[in-house]
């Protein structure tokens, strides 16, 4: 997936109200940008961090700049939660995810469960595969941890994937690590212990947990390699 060109470089002043960030561009101008990430962004929103922004030409947008990348621990990190679904869709379409091979049809945002929409519904002549995609940016040591804040919505998705499997379909929780400096993925039990409990319950009931690490640079982002998902505490 190619990133918008050009990207604008700056330094983060502060991130606030979840969806806003004040940034000083390299030309000295201070702007307010849209932050497309509702999580805590722990470790990725430190004042003074180098950031890269895209800019929309839509005159109706109140905040034309969108925060795309941050330099954290000397690695570019993709903070835009709108990208992982596209990354997985692209990788599956190109046959880059062998665990999800054999599905010629991919549909996004299909209703399922109780008032939910599955991120990607894969299908072939005999099988449906429900794929819930999660963006991972939090790093502790070598571990990419999810979630970075309590997520009742994410907990609900795990319960719905269990129901998918019980009804005869495939259910997949797919962690996209938008940074290149992690060695494995694990639940962030210290942040949301209920999510960790439900993730282990889901896997124990047949839900598949996949994780892929993205290559992230100022030009493009793509899924580069699989990572193990470690559930042991």
C-alpha positions in Angstrom: 0.0 0.0 0.0 1.5 3.3 -1.1 1.3 6.2 1.2 0.2 9.6 0.0 2.9 11.7 -1.7 4.1 14.1 -0.5 4.2 13.5 3.3 4.9 16.5 5.5 7.4 16.2 8.4 7.0 17.8 11.8 7.3 17.4 15.6 4.5 16.5 17.8 3.5 19.1 20.4 0.6 17.1 21.9 -2.1 14.7 21.1 -5.5 15.3 22.7 -9.2 14.5 22.5 -8.1 11.2 20.9 -8.6 12.5 17.4 -6.5 15.7 17.4 -2.8 16.5 17.5 -0.9 19.8 17.5 2.2 19.6 15.3 5.0 22.0 14.4 5.9 21.5 10.7 9.5 21.7 9.6 8.7 25.1 8.1 7.9 26.4 11.6 4.1 26.5 11.2 2.0 25.0 13.9 -1.0 23.1 12.7 -3.7 20.9 14.2 -4.0 17.5 12.4 -6.5 14.7 12.5 -5.3 11.7 14.5 -6.9 8.5 13.0 -6.4 6.4 16.1 -8.8 6.1 19.0 -6.4 4.1 21.3 -4.1 5.5 23.9 -1.1 5.4 21.5 1.1 4.6 24.5 4.7 5.0 23.4 3.7 6.6 20.1 2.5 10.0 21.2 5.5 11.5 23.1 5.8 15.3 22.7 8.8 16.1 20.4 8.4 12.9 18.3 9.1 13.1 14.6 5.8 12.6 12.7 4.8 12.4 9.0 1.5 13.8 7.8 -0.6 13.5 4.7 -2.7 16.4 3.4 -6.2 16.3 1.9 -7.2 18.8 -0.8 -10.8 18.5 0.2 -11.8 22.1 1.0 -14.6 20.9 3.3 -12.2 19.3 5.8 -11.7 21.3 9.0 -8.3 19.7 9.5 -6.7 18.9 6.1 -3.6 17.2 7.7 -3.8 13.5 8.8 -1.1 12.0 11.0 0.2 8.9 9.3 3.6 7.8 10.9 5.6 8.5 14.0 9.3 7.7 14.7 9.4 5.7 17.9 12.5 3.9 19.2 14.2 4.6 15.9 11.4 2.8 13.9 8.6 4.2 11.8 5.3 3.2 13.3 2.0 3.4 11.3 -0.7 4.9 13.6 -3.5 5.2 11.1 -6.0 2.5 12.1 -7.7 2.9 8.7 -4.8 1.1 7.0 -4.7 -2.4 8.5 -7.9 -3.6 6.8 -6.5 -2.5 3.4 -3.2 -4.1 4.2 -4.8 -7.5 5.0 -7.1 -7.2 2.0 -4.1 -6.5 -0.3 -2.0 -9.3 1.2 -4.7 -11.9 1.0 -5.5 -10.9 -2.6 -1.9 -11.3 -3.6 -1.5 -14.7 -1.9 0.9 -13.3 0.8 -1.0 -14.9 3.7 -0.9 -18.7 3.3 -3.1 -19.3 6.3 -5.9 -17.5 4.3 -5.3 -18.9 0.9 -8.1 -20.3 -1.3 -10.7 -17.5 -0.9 -11.3 -15.8 -4.3 -14.0 -13.4 -2.8 -13.2 -10.8 -0.2 -15.9 -8.5 1.1 -15.3 -5.7 3.6 -17.6 -4.5 6.4 -20.2 -7.2 6.2 -22.8 -7.2 9.0 -22.6 -10.1 11.5 -23.1 -10.8 15.1 -25.1 -8.3 17.1 -24.9 -4.9 15.4 -21.3 -5.5 14.2 -19.5 -5.6 10.9 -16.7 -8.0 10.2 -13.7 -6.3 8.7 -13.2 -8.9 6.0 -15.4 -11.8 4.9 -13.6 -14.3 2.8 -15.5 -16.9 0.9 -15.2 -19.7 -1.6 -17.6 -22.3 -2.9 -17.8 -24.2 0.4 -16.5 -22.0 3.3 -16.9 -18.6 4.9 -14.0 -17.1 6.9 -14.6 -14.1 9.2 -11.5 -11.9 9.7 -11.4 -9.3 12.4 -8.4 -7.0 12.0 -6.6 -5.2 14.9 -3.9 -2.5 14.6 -1.0 -3.0 17.0 1.5 -0.2 17.9 2.3 -0.8 21.5 5.8 -2.3 22.1 7.2 -3.5 25.4 10.6 -5.1 25.0 10.3 -7.3 21.9 6.5 -7.8 22.5 3.9 -6.1 20.4 0.9 -5.9 22.8 -2.8 -5.4 22.1 -4.8 -3.5 23.2 -3.2 -0.3 24.3 -6.4 0.7 26.2 -9.4 -1.1 27.5 -11.6 -2.2 24.5 -15.1 -3.4 25.2 -15.7 -3.4 21.5 -12.7 -5.7 21.0 -14.0 -8.0 23.7 -17.4 -8.2 21.9 -15.7 -9.1 18.6 -14.0 -12.1 20.3 -17.3 -13.4 21.6 -18.8 -13.0 18.1 -15.9 -14.9 16.5 -16.5 -17.7 19.0 -20.1 -17.8 17.8 -19.0 -17.8 14.1 -16.9 -21.0 14.8 -19.7 -22.6 16.8 -22.0 -22.0 13.8 -19.6 -23.8 11.5 -17.5 -21.0 10.0 -13.9 -19.9 10.4 -13.2 -17.1 12.7 -9.8 -15.2 12.6 -8.4 -12.5 14.8 -5.7 -10.9 12.7 -3.2 -8.6 14.4 -1.4 -6.1 12.1 1.8 -4.9 13.8 2.5 -1.5 12.1 6.2 -1.4 13.2 9.2 -3.4 12.3 10.8 -3.9 15.7 8.7 -6.6 17.4 9.4 -10.3 17.7 6.0 -11.6 18.7 2.4 -10.5 19.6 0.8 -11.0 23.0 -2.3 -9.7 24.8 -1.8 -6.7 27.0 -3.0 -8.3 30.2 -1.8 -5.4 32.3 -4.0 -3.0 30.4 -7.1 -5.0 29.6 -7.1 -8.4 31.4 -10.6 -9.2 30.2 -9.5 -9.0 26.6 -6.6 -11.3 27.3 -9.0 -13.8 29.0 -11.4 -13.7 26.1 -8.6 -14.0 23.5 -7.4 -17.2 25.2 -11.0 -18.4 25.4 -11.6 -17.7 21.8 -8.5 -19.6 20.7 -9.4 -22.4 22.9 -12.8 -22.6 21.1 -11.3 -22.7 17.6 -10.8 -19.0 16.7 -7.5 -18.6 14.8 -5.1 -15.9 16.0 -2.8 -14.6 13.3 -0.2 -11.8 13.4 1.8 -10.2 10.6 4.4 -7.5 10.9 4.3 -4.6 8.5 7.2 -3.0 6.7 6.7 0.7 7.4 8.5 3.5 5.7 7.6 7.0 4.4 6.8 5.5 0.9 4.7 2.4 1.6 3.4 -0.1 4.1 2.9 -3.8 3.4 2.7 -7.0 5.4 6.2 -8.5 5.5 6.2 -11.5 7.7 4.2 -13.6 10.1 4.8 -13.3 13.9 4.0 -15.8 16.6 1.1 -15.0 18.9 2.1 -15.9 22.5 -0.8 -16.5 24.8 1.0 -17.9 27.9 1.2 -15.5 30.8 
